[in-house]
Amino acid sequence: MNTSNSINSLLQPFKRFGVHLGLERIHQLSAKLDNPHQQFPIVHVAGTNGKGSVCAYLSSVLATAGYKVGRYTSPHLIDWTERICINNQPISSKKLEQAIIEVTEKINPEIEAETPTQFEVFTAAAWLYFARENVDIAVIEVGLGGRLDATNVRDRALVSVITSLSREHWQTLGPTLTDIAREKAGVLKPNCPAVIGQLPLEAKTVVEARIKELNCPVTWVEPAQKLEGNRARFEGNSVNLNAIEYPLSLLGEMQLMNSAIAIATLQQLQRQGWDISTEAIQRGMANTRWLGRVQWITWRDRELLIDGAHNPAAATALRQYVDTLNAPITWVMGILSTKDHADIFSALLRPGDRLYLVPVPDHSSADPEQLSAIARSRCPQLETCKTFPNLLSALENALARDRQIILCGSLYLVGYFLKLNQRSTKSP
């Protein structure tokens, strides 16, 4: 058995417990491991969209500044090791396997009332790895929600970040934006600085009340100003934050907001004594990479654009970038069954577009035929709307036409494509 299969085998027994939010199990598990999550400072990043990009910016800049930086994100696109990085380098498969074994050896299903979930096991392995490697700081992305997410086992952060809020995971977090905001605001800690992106009024009201209750020093962030040549300017303010110009390595209008949140967070760290020079910020921002988000990639000698676009807000952001291409579009899409299908299509589709729908492999996929009916109702002027049994057949059909191909709708579908591309690249 290779190491990747071994990791899957170690985690598989815990998958059956599904999404089961709560902190009691992770607290108990962490105590058995001597609380590795308490052994280094963290920046905690929550939100609906933009979390991954903000984590990527932060870890890149902090590493450029000379710190040993852990980064924990989810989901992975190709391999479990992507989720746990130090200075942007994924954990080795062997070290990940060892950490998971050490964690699972502390679990006794026969005597424990509740067995930890797969995400809780993996999160504990990340804390353990970062502690053993003596990281200077870790950038930790919330998995789902915030208040009861396994990453919230840590009771203090250098900075708590909320990037954005929109309606997603309502099945777990609650039906309204107020409910979701309340869960996301659970990452805020008493007297700990908070950096908050632009929020809808309904969500902002909830977050503001929580900030006041906890006496959090807060920075409300506005998007950076776009400059020529893929550069941006963060204005800051005259009281707390300084203006800075920097390169933008990630694509899309949304990165003006995400990069501004990251820089506001870095400037909060500067105020706490962290040695982060302007040059380190500029070089770190220029060197930031984030797989599968508004990313150009070559497939069979054609340039494809890939992106998750897995909720309406992310779909809107992708469409803003696509509109700058001034090209006829063929969408290749698969969407999970739990998503807002109609709103995603409304954000993305325009008259004259072509739409090819596929299932998302190995996940709870929406039925392509049902998606087709929804898409046609939302955009009756599509040039064509077809379904395919798998991603490869849809891509092959899309390649036959002289149009810009965009693959999106699910990060899991993007990850599946990247695996296909990886295999074809390695083939003789």
Secondary structure as UniProt FT lines:
FT   HELIX           3..15
FT   TURN            16..17
FT   HELIX           24..32
FT   TURN            33..34
FT   HELIX           36..38
FT   STRAND          42..46
FT   HELIX           51..64
FT   TURN            65..66
FT   STRAND          69..72
FT   HELIX           80..83
FT   STRAND          84..86
FT   TURN            87..88
FT   STRAND          89..90
FT   HELIX           93..104
FT   TURN            105..106
FT   TURN            109..111
FT   HELIX           118..132
FT   TURN            133..134
FT   STRAND          137..141
FT   TURN            147..148
FT   HELIX           150..153
FT   STRAND          159..162
FT   HELIX           170..173
FT   HELIX           177..184
FT   HELIX           185..187
FT   TURN            190..191
FT   STRAND          194..196
FT   HELIX           201..214
FT   STRAND          218..220
FT   STRAND          225..227
FT   TURN            228..230
FT   STRAND          231..234
FT   STRAND          244..247
FT   HELIX           254..271
FT   TURN            272..273
FT   HELIX           278..286
FT   TURN            291..292
FT   STRAND          295..299
FT   TURN            300..301
FT   STRAND          302..306
FT   HELIX           312..322
FT   TURN            323..325
FT   STRAND          329..333
FT   TURN            337..338
FT   HELIX           341..348
FT   TURN            351..352
FT   STRAND          354..357
FT   TURN            361..362
FT   HELIX           368..378
FT   TURN            380..381
FT   STRAND          384..387
FT   HELIX           391..399
FT   STRAND          404..408
FT   HELIX           411..426
//
